[in-house]
Amino acid sequence: MNISDDAKEILLKSMKENDCNCIRVTFEPSGCCGSSISFALDKLVNGDQQVKINDLAIVMDEQAQNQTASLTINAENGELVVDGGDHGCGCGSSGCC
């Protein structure tokens, strides 16, 4: 995973406003709509193994690291966007996407 400098600034501001010191990334396999990757501002807890991405503390397990390897968090018009990866829907017309 990569984090652009513009996205880093937005994240640092949000982390300060919410008294957080890391971003926690989780990967959840699910039903017909495929997997889900979640990003949350959080506080480090004892035992967390963090990685630094663009000097930000990121906490994620190996499965989340594998699923986010091709992603980049960017900023567009002052908002965060996640680019890259192929986490599209494989469920056709079920309406879950």
VOFI-610919 format. One record per residue (C-alpha): residue number from 1; y, z, x; residue in one letter. Coordinates in Angstrom, 3 decimals. Example, Ala and Ser with C-alpha at 12.3 -4.5 7.8 and 13.67 -1.06 7.14 Angstrom:
<r><i>1</i><north>-4.500</north><up>7.800</up><east>12.300</east><aa>a</aa></r>
<r><i>2</i><north>-1.060</north><up>7.140</up><east>13.670</east><aa>s</aa></r>
//
This chain:
<r><i>1</i><north>0.000</north><up>0.000</up><east>0.000</east><aa>m</aa></r>
<r><i>2</i><north>3.526</north><up>-0.724</up><east>1.114</east><aa>n</aa></r>
<r><i>3</i><north>6.812</north><up>0.770</up><east>-0.072</east><aa>i</aa></r>
<r><i>4</i><north>10.011</north><up>-1.208</up><east>0.447</east><aa>s</aa></r>
<r><i>5</i><north>13.115</north><up>0.507</up><east>1.797</east><aa>d</aa></r>
<r><i>6</i><north>14.930</north><up>0.043</up><east>-1.544</east><aa>d</aa></r>
<r><i>7</i><north>12.004</north><up>1.595</up><east>-3.431</east><aa>a</aa></r>
<r><i>8</i><north>11.907</north><up>4.438</up><east>-0.903</east><aa>k</aa></r>
<r><i>9</i><north>15.525</north><up>5.320</up><east>-1.697</east><aa>e</aa></r>
<r><i>10</i><north>14.800</north><up>5.455</up><east>-5.443</east><aa>i</aa></r>
<r><i>11</i><north>11.682</north><up>7.547</up><east>-4.844</east><aa>l</aa></r>
<r><i>12</i><north>13.478</north><up>9.975</up><east>-2.520</east><aa>l</aa></r>
<r><i>13</i><north>16.211</north><up>10.501</up><east>-5.119</east><aa>k</aa></r>
<r><i>14</i><north>13.658</north><up>11.112</up><east>-7.888</east><aa>s</aa></r>
<r><i>15</i><north>11.620</north><up>13.431</up><east>-5.670</east><aa>m</aa></r>
<r><i>16</i><north>14.718</north><up>15.501</up><east>-4.889</east><aa>k</aa></r>
<r><i>17</i><north>15.778</north><up>15.649</up><east>-8.552</east><aa>e</aa></r>
<r><i>18</i><north>12.274</north><up>16.792</up><east>-9.584</east><aa>n</aa></r>
<r><i>19</i><north>11.676</north><up>19.187</up><east>-6.669</east><aa>d</aa></r>
<r><i>20</i><north>8.691</north><up>17.145</up><east>-5.461</east><aa>c</aa></r>
<r><i>21</i><north>7.563</north><up>16.324</up><east>-1.942</east><aa>n</aa></r>
<r><i>22</i><north>4.838</north><up>13.725</up><east>-2.425</east><aa>c</aa></r>
<r><i>23</i><north>3.570</north><up>10.880</up><east>-4.541</east><aa>i</aa></r>
<r><i>24</i><north>0.072</north><up>11.362</up><east>-5.918</east><aa>r</aa></r>
<r><i>25</i><north>-1.918</north><up>8.186</up><east>-6.558</east><aa>v</aa></r>
<r><i>26</i><north>-5.059</north><up>8.271</up><east>-8.672</east><aa>t</aa></r>
<r><i>27</i><north>-7.548</north><up>5.579</up><east>-9.586</east><aa>f</aa></r>
<r><i>28</i><north>-9.347</north><up>5.812</up><east>-12.921</east><aa>e</aa></r>
<r><i>29</i><north>-12.150</north><up>3.418</up><east>-13.819</east><aa>p</aa></r>
<r><i>30</i><north>-12.140</north><up>2.823</up><east>-17.563</east><aa>s</aa></r>
<r><i>31</i><north>-13.665</north><up>0.756</up><east>-20.354</east><aa>g</aa></r>
<r><i>32</i><north>-13.174</north><up>-2.887</up><east>-21.257</east><aa>c</aa></r>
<r><i>33</i><north>-9.565</north><up>-2.968</up><east>-20.070</east><aa>c</aa></r>
<r><i>34</i><north>-10.548</north><up>-2.341</up><east>-16.483</east><aa>g</aa></r>
<r><i>35</i><north>-9.279</north><up>0.215</up><east>-14.028</east><aa>s</aa></r>
<r><i>36</i><north>-6.015</north><up>2.107</up><east>-14.016</east><aa>s</aa></r>
<r><i>37</i><north>-3.870</north><up>3.206</up><east>-11.080</east><aa>i</aa></r>
<r><i>38</i><north>-1.425</north><up>6.040</up><east>-11.699</east><aa>s</aa></r>
<r><i>39</i><north>1.525</north><up>7.130</up><east>-9.587</east><aa>f</aa></r>
<r><i>40</i><north>3.091</north><up>10.577</up><east>-10.065</east><aa>a</aa></r>
<r><i>41</i><north>5.701</north><up>12.654</up><east>-8.300</east><aa>l</aa></r>
<r><i>42</i><north>4.090</north><up>15.934</up><east>-7.278</east><aa>d</aa></r>
<r><i>43</i><north>4.067</north><up>18.812</up><east>-4.826</east><aa>k</aa></r>
<r><i>44</i><north>1.653</north><up>19.032</up><east>-1.931</east><aa>l</aa></r>
<r><i>45</i><north>-0.994</north><up>21.696</up><east>-2.372</east><aa>v</aa></r>
<r><i>46</i><north>-3.187</north><up>23.361</up><east>0.217</east><aa>n</aa></r>
<r><i>47</i><north>-5.967</north><up>20.981</up><east>1.200</east><aa>g</aa></r>
<r><i>48</i><north>-4.154</north><up>17.748</up><east>0.286</east><aa>d</aa></r>
<r><i>49</i><north>-4.739</north><up>15.023</up><east>2.809</east><aa>q</aa></r>
<r><i>50</i><north>-1.637</north><up>12.912</up><east>2.936</east><aa>q</aa></r>
<r><i>51</i><north>-0.807</north><up>9.593</up><east>4.464</east><aa>v</aa></r>
<r><i>52</i><north>2.710</north><up>8.506</up><east>5.346</east><aa>k</aa></r>
<r><i>53</i><north>3.921</north><up>5.212</up><east>3.964</east><aa>i</aa></r>
<r><i>54</i><north>7.493</north><up>4.341</up><east>4.934</east><aa>n</aa></r>
<r><i>55</i><north>7.906</north><up>8.052</up><east>5.810</east><aa>d</aa></r>
<r><i>56</i><north>6.929</north><up>9.195</up><east>2.290</east><aa>l</aa></r>
<r><i>57</i><north>4.035</north><up>11.603</up><east>1.780</east><aa>a</aa></r>
<r><i>58</i><north>1.334</north><up>9.916</up><east>-0.310</east><aa>i</aa></r>
<r><i>59</i><north>-1.774</north><up>11.739</up><east>-1.527</east><aa>v</aa></r>
<r><i>60</i><north>-4.719</north><up>9.588</up><east>-2.597</east><aa>m</aa></r>
<r><i>61</i><north>-8.457</north><up>9.521</up><east>-2.159</east><aa>d</aa></r>
<r><i>62</i><north>-10.356</north><up>6.715</up><east>-0.459</east><aa>e</aa></r>
<r><i>63</i><north>-11.023</north><up>4.875</up><east>-3.720</east><aa>q</aa></r>
<r><i>64</i><north>-7.300</north><up>4.858</up><east>-4.568</east><aa>a</aa></r>
<r><i>65</i><north>-6.513</north><up>3.662</up><east>-1.039</east><aa>q</aa></r>
<r><i>66</i><north>-8.919</north><up>0.756</up><east>-1.457</east><aa>n</aa></r>
<r><i>67</i><north>-7.482</north><up>-0.182</up><east>-4.861</east><aa>q</aa></r>
<r><i>68</i><north>-3.853</north><up>-0.048</up><east>-3.689</east><aa>t</aa></r>
<r><i>69</i><north>-4.302</north><up>-1.809</up><east>-0.332</east><aa>a</aa></r>
<r><i>70</i><north>-2.667</north><up>-5.037</up><east>-1.561</east><aa>s</aa></r>
<r><i>71</i><north>0.117</north><up>-3.394</up><east>-3.583</east><aa>l</aa></r>
<r><i>72</i><north>3.788</north><up>-3.095</up><east>-2.709</east><aa>t</aa></r>
<r><i>73</i><north>6.224</north><up>-0.829</up><east>-4.514</east><aa>i</aa></r>
<r><i>74</i><north>9.560</north><up>-2.646</up><east>-4.672</east><aa>n</aa></r>
<r><i>75</i><north>12.885</north><up>-2.125</up><east>-6.411</east><aa>a</aa></r>
<r><i>76</i><north>14.374</north><up>-4.649</up><east>-8.821</east><aa>e</aa></r>
<r><i>77</i><north>17.672</north><up>-3.972</up><east>-10.559</east><aa>n</aa></r>
<r><i>78</i><north>17.442</north><up>-0.291</up><east>-9.636</east><aa>g</aa></r>
<r><i>79</i><north>13.935</north><up>0.152</up><east>-11.066</east><aa>e</aa></r>
<r><i>80</i><north>10.570</north><up>0.475</up><east>-9.370</east><aa>l</aa></r>
<r><i>81</i><north>8.047</north><up>-2.339</up><east>-9.737</east><aa>v</aa></r>
<r><i>82</i><north>4.548</north><up>-2.688</up><east>-8.353</east><aa>v</aa></r>
<r><i>83</i><north>3.740</north><up>-6.108</up><east>-6.913</east><aa>d</aa></r>
<r><i>84</i><north>0.420</north><up>-7.570</up><east>-5.822</east><aa>g</aa></r>
<r><i>85</i><north>-3.159</north><up>-6.841</up><east>-6.633</east><aa>g</aa></r>
<r><i>86</i><north>-5.283</north><up>-8.232</up><east>-9.404</east><aa>d</aa></r>
<r><i>87</i><north>-5.795</north><up>-5.574</up><east>-12.010</east><aa>h</aa></r>
<r><i>88</i><north>-5.745</north><up>-7.886</up><east>-14.982</east><aa>g</aa></r>
<r><i>89</i><north>-7.667</north><up>-7.473</up><east>-18.166</east><aa>c</aa></r>
<r><i>90</i><north>-11.197</north><up>-8.793</up><east>-18.495</east><aa>g</aa></r>
<r><i>91</i><north>-11.531</north><up>-8.132</up><east>-22.189</east><aa>c</aa></r>
<r><i>92</i><north>-10.217</north><up>-11.358</up><east>-23.684</east><aa>g</aa></r>
<r><i>93</i><north>-8.707</north><up>-10.990</up><east>-27.156</east><aa>s</aa></r>
<r><i>94</i><north>-9.458</north><up>-7.311</up><east>-27.742</east><aa>s</aa></r>
<r><i>95</i><north>-5.745</north><up>-6.503</up><east>-27.684</east><aa>g</aa></r>
<r><i>96</i><north>-6.038</north><up>-3.707</up><east>-25.148</east><aa>c</aa></r>
<r><i>97</i><north>-3.867</north><up>-5.451</up><east>-22.567</east><aa>c</aa></r>
//
